[in-house]
């Protein structure tokens, strides 16, 4: 991407002057056509200057990637590590999730709230500290924990230790954390999250793992538990080893007279599952056999009514449609007093016969009910509407009585 490919708007231009080169370096890490994947580190890059993702930062990311601001905003508002309003130099996070909460995490958070006078995602008046409670900081073996700008600062924290840490940070000090890297400001941390090396001396420390993390290893050593043939000096392969064709197992046919291997005994759950599967298959096979029998029976006795046991090869709905609506080559049957076309199926009982006798046969090309009586009802309604519209002394908007008594 050349410098002439993007013309930044007035909103994005100030950030482009400062961040254009590192932004292009970030985008170059991704394959051609996949530049949009650089949005996450670009948002961290914006926070190295502003400390949060401002509207100008959203515009800068959108324009350099060629996407719209709504797409950038959707990502920036989804992840909690992207701040949408100014944040303090030090973001103190207190874990209040299950284990940390049980071990006093909520008391640690409450102590900081009372001392600093701010709540969740709020910043002190001097702009030094932003406080937040976190759902999980992935350090249950050190619970409760407190981080500063996403680096662990206090393990097995207490309210007093957290308040002391906050006061040192407000005084400009950077106390040594219990483990891990040295404390840095939020903007300095964003440099690392954007994928660049932090050039500060001691910015990245190689602290040893603490006792809680090594507890499992310690117990294994105390009780003499070890993995067979394990060599700690064996390097870890970074790629999948080449396939050794000579190591393939060749499966020859069993010699004559050899006994097959004994089957492993099934557990209760496995046996019950197999029985249930067999029952389902049997039921399905029975349904298929019955359906095939019915089809064969219909084919064997075509034209015979279904009630007598034979069945018609045609679907009942298709047969009824053909009786009521013959094709263009067949003249429409004359209507009878029964309400059904001549040649149609006979009524099954007195109730059906009575209903058919009172049913008016629809004319050709007209839906049922579109008879002379229906036309007269529509005509009367139209006349009444015309009479109301021409009567100025009886407008409808005055809620006056509509229509005449004779029409009613």
WONOR-V869863 format. One record per backbone hydrogen bond with DSSP energy under -0.5 kcal/mol. CO is the residue of the C=O (numbers start at 0). NH is the residue of the N-H. If there is no record, write none. Layout:
{{CO	NH} {CO	NH}}
This chain:
{{1	4} {5	7} {8	12} {9	13} {11	15} {12	16} {13	17} {14	18} {15	19} {18	22} {19	23} {20	24} {21	25} {22	26} {23	27} {25	28} {26	29} {30	33} {33	36} {34	37} {35	38} {36	39} {37	41} {38	42} {39	43} {40	44} {41	45} {42	46} {43	47} {44	47} {44	48} {45	48} {45	49} {46	50} {51	53} {53	57} {54	58} {55	59} {56	60} {57	61} {58	62} {59	63} {60	64} {61	65} {61	66} {67	70} {67	71} {68	72} {69	73} {70	74} {71	75} {72	76} {74	77} {74	78} {78	81} {80	82} {82	52} {88	185} {89	91} {89	129} {90	92} {90	148} {91	131} {92	146} {93	133} {96	100} {97	101} {98	102} {99	104} {100	103} {103	107} {104	108} {105	109} {106	110} {107	111} {108	112} {109	113} {110	114} {111	115} {112	116} {118	121} {121	130} {123	126} {126	88} {127	89} {128	123} {129	91} {130	120} {130	121} {131	93} {133	95} {138	141} {139	142} {141	155} {143	156} {144	94} {145	152} {145	153} {146	92} {147	150} {150	147} {152	177} {153	145} {157	161} {158	162} {159	163} {160	164} {161	165} {162	166} {163	167} {164	168} {165	169} {166	170} {167	172} {168	171} {184	188} {185	189} {186	190} {187	191} {188	192} {189	193} {190	195} {191	194} {196	198} {199	202} {201	181} {202	204} {204	206} {209	213} {211	214} {213	217} {214	218} {215	219} {216	220} {217	221} {218	222} {219	224} {220	223} {223	225} {226	229} {229	231} {230	233} {234	236} {242	244} {243	246} {244	247} {248	250} {249	251} {254	257} {266	270} {267	271} {268	272} {269	273} {270	274} {271	275} {272	276} {273	277} {274	278} {275	279} {276	280} {277	281} {278	282} {279	283} {280	284} {281	285} {282	286} {283	287} {284	288} {285	289} {286	290} {287	291} {288	292} {289	293} {290	294} {291	295} {292	296} {293	297} {294	298} {295	299} {296	300} {298	301} {300	303} {304	307} {304	309} {304	310} {305	308} {310	303} {314	318} {315	319} {316	320} {317	321} {318	322} {319	323} {320	324} {326	329} {328	330} {333	341} {335	338} {339	335} {340	343} {348	352} {349	353} {350	354} {351	355} {352	356} {353	357} {355	358} {362	365} {366	369} {368	370} {370	374} {371	375} {372	376} {373	377} {374	378} {375	379} {376	380} {377	381} {378	382} {379	383} {380	384} {381	385} {382	386} {383	387} {384	388} {385	389} {386	390} {387	390} {389	391} {390	393} {391	394} {394	397} {394	399} {395	398} {403	407}}
